[in-house]
Amino acid sequence: MCKFNFIVVLFLLSITISAQSQVTSSEGIVAVKTANVYSGPDTKSTKLRTLNENIQVKILQEQGDWYFISVKGKTGWTEKSNIKLIFRTEEPQINKDETAIKEKPSEQKRPEQINTELPPKVVNPEQDREDSKTYFGKTHYFSPYTFGIKGGINNSQLTGVDALDNTESRVGFCAGAFFIYRLYKGLGLQGELLYNQKGYVIGDSTSNLDYVSVPVLMRYTLEFGNINPFINAGIEISYLANAGLVTPDKTYVYDDFKKFDTGLAVGGGIGYNLTGISSIILDVRYVIGLSTIHDKTVHDTDELDLKLNVMSITLCFTF
């Protein structure tokens, strides 16, 4: 009787193993609205990118509660709870003369059979930084860089001890490009190259002061699913590209303004993640002039205390 029971157990085990061997899984899809991807199997590692729901991934390896995944040639770690495995039943492949099986499903490895003690093939942040130099040539899901363009309006006002009381603000435009480099979690460094229309209005005359500006900002971003509010602050250095006074009957060229201006920039805004790579962002910023824009050396006069403060509202798009 014992011998018969032993044979039955072996038979049932063989059926179970055979059935399991027909199912393989090396793919999955993102099962949450946003899945964070890190450079290592730890939330303290560098965050590389977020993936949106239903993006298909390849599972290369697992370690504890983490999967090492690949999307469009780029790799990273994400928590298992973010991924839903895709199971496929594979039939044995037969060669042309139907006499030999090329590969049995039972010989294929499930993700959990992969040697998790071996280091991942690509978990090198330095290499990712090298790859990001060719960002415009190919898609980088996990690049620490984000690039974008922006455009909007400026409202600039002349301030300072020597500013006239009847001075009014000038409305102009600003446009340019920017990048964001993620340093740690929500902390990042933001640099921009902008064309800024600034100036002021006195009566029926407009002083047009147009600058090429380079803001360098520290940025902190919070994440609430696809909604990403942020704050930033830093320095803006500007070069005077055009200076002119427009009156009802004539346009004059200014020559007594300094070529460089500096300001303190503070602001914030909110972004909406569209695809995991692309986002649309509303940015509001106030730049406080730190130095006078008047150049006393041109006409050998006393230096006037004149500064430009600017409020900017821009719409940005990242890719």
C-alpha positions, 0 to 999 in steps of 0.5 A: 500500500505504501509503495502504491501511495509513493507511486501516486505522489510521484505521478502527481508531482511529475504532472505539476512540474510538467504543467509549470514548465509550459509557462514562461515569463520574461515580460511584464507591464506597469500595473500602477499609474506611475512606477519609479525606476532607480539605479539600484534595488533601493529607493535611496538609489538615484531615481532615473525615470518614471514609467506610466501605466501599461508600458511593457517592460522586459524583466532581466533579473530579480532581487528580493522585492525588486525587478531589474527591467529594460525598456527601449534598450535602457535598464533600471530597478523597480519594485515588483509591486509595480509590475504585472507579469505576462505569462505565455504558453509556448509550444515546442518548435519543430524543425522542417522535417518535423523530427527534432524539437528545437527547444522545449519550453521546460528548458527555458528559464523563468525570471526567478531562475536567473542567477541573482548574485551576478551583477546587472549588465547595465547599472552604471550611472556614469555610462548613462551620463555618457549616453545622455550626451547623445540625447537628441539622437535616441530616446532615453527613458532613464536619463537623469537629464530632461530637456525642454523649450519654453515661452511666455510673457514678461512684465518688467518694472524700473525700480531704484532710488532714481526711478521716476514716479511716473514710470510704468511697466513694459510687457514683452515676451520671453522664449528659449530652451532649458535642461534639468539635471536630477541630483537626488530624488526631487532635487535638481539643477536647472539651466536656461538660455532665454531671450528676454524683453524687458524695459519700462514705459514713461508717458508715451515713450517706451524704453526697450531693453532686450537681454539674452539671459542665463538663469541657473537655478536649484529646483525641488520637485514633489511627485503626486502621480502625474502632478509635479509641483515645484519651487526654484531659486537662483541667479540670472545673468543677462547680456544686453542685446538691444537698447532703444527708446521708442517715441511717437515720432522716432526711435533712439538708440541707448548707449548708457546702459551696462552690457551685463545685469544680474538678478535673484530669481525665485519662483515655482509652478506645476507640471503634468507628466504626459508620457513618462518622458514628456511633460507640460509645465506652468512656470511663474518666476520673479527676478529681482534686479541686484545691480544698477543698469545705468552706465555712468562711464559713457557720459561721465555722469553720476551713477543712477540707481536704476534696477529692473524687476521682472515677473515672468509667466511661461509655458514649458514642454519637456521631451 
